[in-house]
């Protein structure tokens, strides 16, 4: 755990320390030197924060996956910025240049084509090396396809795991899904529209026929979220064909079968055999098996009377 001193040293500057944020149209104080991770819209160009716009305006350079995509966003919001391509194919070459600019005291922003940087892009290596060199790194939060899909899926949100992009081949994909099979929460991953039906079928075969959701074109004009069992979703997209747009798959947690009476009695006998009272044995087993405490108590009482 980081110390409070370290937290304070790395905390990002606010728009107005100890006061209100800068009003729209009025730039905040000049940026401190460092790397700024700026979330950009995942579809609707208006889904960007006022603070993000300020940072993009004031940064010395904007490192981005595709200068054409980021350039369109800048034009929409009337921002003139120096754009530098930073993607999988040139990251090894560009990182030393960006680190050198950070060493000179510049403010550098990193954006992805859509959403929050470092989620399925090479940005994490830049962050690692920037931190290792002693530079400050600031999050400028905003849109995220992962969280947007999770919130509209209608599935549990208290615990979830983001798996990234699914492997393109079925054998590798099934092995990959198998690694997450026992995770006790909701699973989220990205998939190509062309492989959607096959991926949903693989998910059903490996994870079981769980409730799931397919969210596509989030925040855009033809936004759609389809919620069904994995088998139903796989059949639908198998017949309808690949949908248009970016796709996020959300799969519900494992569904445990209710404990049978035999399971309940066996667990109670074991607890009573350890010397627990009827009340304590019933409480322990009810919690472990997820059965009503009253039901567990009545079974424990009957078992105790038999002995």
C-alpha positions in Angstrom: 0.0 0.0 0.0 1.3 3.4 -0.9 2.0 5.8 1.9 0.0 9.0 2.4 3.0 11.0 1.5 3.4 9.2 -1.8 -0.3 9.6 -2.5 -0.1 13.3 -2.0 3.0 13.6 -4.2 1.4 11.8 -7.1 -2.1 13.2 -6.8 -3.2 15.2 -9.9 -3.7 18.9 -9.7 -7.3 20.0 -9.4 -8.9 22.7 -11.4 -8.8 25.0 -8.4 -7.2 23.6 -5.3 -9.7 23.6 -2.4 -12.3 25.5 -4.5 -14.8 24.9 -7.3 -13.8 23.5 -10.7 -13.1 26.0 -13.5 -16.3 27.1 -15.3 -17.0 25.9 -18.8 -14.9 27.8 -21.4 -12.3 29.0 -18.8 -9.0 27.1 -18.8 -7.7 25.8 -15.5 -4.2 26.7 -14.3 -1.3 25.5 -16.5 -0.7 21.7 -16.4 2.0 20.3 -14.3 4.6 18.2 -16.1 3.6 14.6 -16.4 1.7 12.0 -18.4 -2.1 12.5 -18.5 -4.3 9.5 -19.4 -7.4 11.1 -21.0 -10.5 9.1 -21.6 -12.3 10.0 -24.9 -15.8 9.1 -26.1 -16.7 5.6 -27.1 -19.2 6.9 -29.7 -21.0 10.0 -28.8 -18.6 12.9 -29.2 -20.3 14.8 -26.3 -19.3 12.1 -23.8 -16.1 13.9 -22.8 -15.5 15.8 -19.6 -14.8 19.5 -19.3 -11.5 18.6 -17.6 -10.5 16.3 -20.4 -11.0 19.1 -22.9 -8.9 21.5 -20.8 -6.1 19.0 -20.6 -6.2 18.3 -24.3 -6.0 22.0 -25.0 -3.1 22.7 -22.7 -0.9 19.6 -23.3 2.3 19.9 -25.2 1.5 16.9 -27.3 -1.3 14.3 -27.6 -0.1 10.8 -28.1 -2.9 8.8 -29.9 -3.6 5.5 -31.6 -4.8 7.1 -34.9 -4.2 10.8 -35.6 -7.2 10.8 -38.0 -9.6 9.5 -35.3 -8.3 11.8 -32.6 -8.1 14.7 -35.1 -11.8 14.5 -35.8 -12.6 14.6 -32.1 -10.3 17.7 -31.7 -12.1 19.4 -34.6 -15.5 18.7 -33.2 -14.5 20.4 -29.9 -12.5 23.2 -31.5 -9.1 22.1 -30.2 -5.8 22.6 -31.9 -3.3 20.2 -30.6 0.0 18.6 -31.7 -0.8 14.9 -32.4 1.7 12.1 -32.2 0.9 8.5 -33.3 1.4 5.9 -30.5 0.2 2.4 -31.3 1.2 -1.3 -31.3 3.4 -0.9 -34.4 5.5 2.1 -33.3 5.3 2.1 -29.5 8.9 0.7 -29.1 10.2 3.6 -31.2 8.0 6.3 -29.8 8.3 5.6 -26.1 11.9 6.9 -25.7 10.9 10.1 -27.5 7.9 10.7 -25.2 10.0 9.9 -22.1 12.6 12.4 -23.2 9.9 15.1 -23.5 8.6 14.2 -20.0 12.2 14.7 -18.8 12.2 18.2 -20.3 9.1 19.0 -18.1 6.4 18.7 -20.7 2.8 17.7 -20.2 1.9 14.8 -22.4 -1.6 13.3 -22.9 -2.3 9.8 -24.0 -5.6 8.8 -25.6 -6.9 5.8 -27.3 -9.2 5.8 -30.3 -12.2 5.4 -27.9 -12.6 5.1 -24.2 -10.1 4.9 -21.4 -6.4 4.5 -22.3 -4.5 1.3 -21.3 -7.6 -0.9 -21.8 -6.4 -3.1 -24.6 -3.8 -0.8 -25.9 0.1 -0.4 -25.5 -0.2 2.5 -23.1 0.6 0.5 -19.9 4.2 0.1 -21.0 4.5 3.9 -21.4 3.0 4.3 -17.9 5.4 1.8 -16.4 8.5 3.5 -17.9 7.2 6.9 -17.0 6.7 5.9 -13.3 10.1 4.1 -13.3 11.7 7.4 -14.5 10.0 9.3 -11.6 7.5 11.2 -13.7 3.9 11.9 -12.5 1.0 10.1 -14.1 -2.5 11.6 -13.9 -5.9 9.9 -14.7 -8.4 12.0 -16.4 -11.4 9.6 -16.2 -14.4 9.4 -18.6 -16.0 7.0 -21.0 -15.4 3.2 -20.8 -17.1 0.6 -23.0 -16.5 -2.0 -20.2 -18.4 -0.1 -17.5 -21.1 1.1 -19.9 -21.9 -2.4 -21.0 -21.8 -3.7 -17.4 -24.3 -1.1 -16.2 -26.9 -1.9 -18.8 -26.5 -5.7 -18.9 -28.9 -6.3 -16.0 -26.3 -8.6 -14.4 -24.6 -8.4 -11.0 -22.2 -5.4 -10.8 -20.7 -5.9 -7.3 -17.9 -8.1 -8.6 -16.7 -8.4 -12.2 -13.6 -9.3 -14.2 -12.6 -7.7 -17.5 -11.0 -10.3 -19.7 -10.0 -8.1 -22.7 -10.3 -9.4 -26.3 -11.3 -13.0 -26.8 -8.7 -15.2 -28.7 -9.7 -15.5 -32.4 -9.4 -19.4 -32.5 -12.0 -21.6 -30.9 -9.6 -23.9 -29.1 -7.6 -21.0 -27.6 -10.9 -19.2 -26.8 -12.3 -22.2 -24.9 -9.1 -22.6 -22.9 -9.1 -18.8 -22.1 -12.8 -19.0 -21.0 -12.0 -22.0 -18.9 -9.5 -20.0 -16.9 -12.3 -17.7 -15.8 -15.0 -20.3 -15.3 -14.8 -20.3 -11.5 -14.6 -16.6 -11.0 -17.5 -15.7 -8.7 -18.7 -12.6 -10.5 -19.7 -11.2 -13.9 -17.3 -11.6 -16.8 -16.8 -8.9 -19.5 -14.9 -9.2 -22.8 -14.7 -7.8 -26.2 -15.4 -9.7 -29.4 -15.4 -9.1 -33.2 -18.8 -9.0 -34.7 -17.7 -11.7 -37.3 -16.9 -14.1 -34.5 -19.8 -13.2 -32.1 -22.0 -16.3 -32.7 -19.1 -18.7 -32.4 -17.7 -17.0 -29.3 -21.1 -17.1 -27.6 -21.5 -20.8 -28.4 -18.0 -21.4 -26.9 -18.9 -19.4 -23.8 -22.0 -21.5 -23.3 -20.1 -24.8 -23.8 -17.4 -23.8 -21.3 -19.2 -21.7 -18.7 -22.6 -23.2 -18.9 -25.8 -21.6 -20.2 -25.6 -18.5 -18.1 -27.6 -15.3 -18.5 -25.6 -12.8 -20.6 -25.9 -9.6 -22.6 -24.4 -8.4 -25.9 -24.0 -4.7 -26.0 -23.1 -3.0 -29.3 -22.8 0.5 -30.7 -22.9 1.9 -27.1 -23.8 5.6 -27.0 -24.3 5.7 -30.8 -27.5 6.1 -32.8 -28.1 2.4 -33.2 -27.2 1.3 -29.7 -28.5 -2.1 -28.8 -28.3 -4.4 -25.8 -29.7 -7.9 -26.2 -30.2 -9.9 -22.9 -30.8 -13.6 -23.0 -29.1 -16.9 -22.1 -25.9 -17.6 -23.9 -27.5 -20.4 -26.0 -30.3 -18.0 -27.1 -27.9 -15.3 -28.0 -25.6 -17.7 -29.9 -28.6 -19.0 -31.9 -29.8 -15.4 -32.6 -26.5 -14.2 -34.0 -26.0 -17.5 -35.8 -29.2 -16.8 -37.8 -29.0 -13.0 -38.0 -25.4 -12.9 -38.9 -22.7 -10.5 -37.6 -24.1 -7.3 -36.2 -22.6 -3.9 -37.1 -20.4 -2.0 -34.7 -18.2 -2.6 -31.6 -19.3 -5.5 -29.4 -19.1 -6.1 -25.7 -20.1 -9.4 -24.2 -21.2 -9.6 -20.5 -21.8 -13.0 -18.8 -23.4 -13.5 -15.5 -21.7 -15.3 -12.5 -21.8 -19.1 -12.1 -25.2 -20.3 -11.1 -25.0 -22.8 -8.2 -27.6 -25.5 -8.0 -29.5 -25.4 -4.7 -28.3 -27.8 -2.0 -30.4 -31.1 -1.9 -31.8 -32.4 1.4 -29.1 -35.1 1.3 -26.4 -32.5 1.0 -28.0 -30.5 3.8 -28.2 -33.5 6.2 -24.7 -34.7 5.4 -23.3 -31.2 6.2 -25.3 -31.0 9.4 -24.2 -34.5 10.6 -20.6 -33.4 10.0 -21.1 -30.2 12.0 -22.9 -31.9 14.8 -20.2 -34.6 14.8 -17.7 -31.8 15.6 -19.5 -31.1 18.8 -21.4 -28.0 17.6 -24.8 -27.3 19.1 -27.9 -27.6 17.0 -28.2 -23.9 16.7 -24.5 -23.3 15.8 -24.5 -26.2 13.3 -27.6 -24.9 11.6 -26.2 -21.4 11.3 -22.9 -22.6 9.9 -24.4 -24.9 7.3 -27.1 -22.5 6.3 -24.5 -19.9 5.5 -22.2 -22.4 3.7 -24.9 -24.0 1.5 -27.1 -20.9 1.1 -30.2 -22.4 2.5 -32.7 -20.7 4.9 -31.5 -20.9 8.5 -35.0 -22.0 9.6 -34.8 -25.0 7.3 -31.3 -25.9 8.4 -32.3 -25.7 12.1 -35.3 -28.0 11.6 -33.1 -30.6 9.9 -30.4 -30.3 12.6 -33.0 -30.7 15.3 -34.4 -33.8 13.7 -30.9 -35.3 13.3 -30.0 -34.5 16.9 -33.2 -36.3 18.1 -32.3 -39.4 16.1 -29.0 -39.9 17.9 
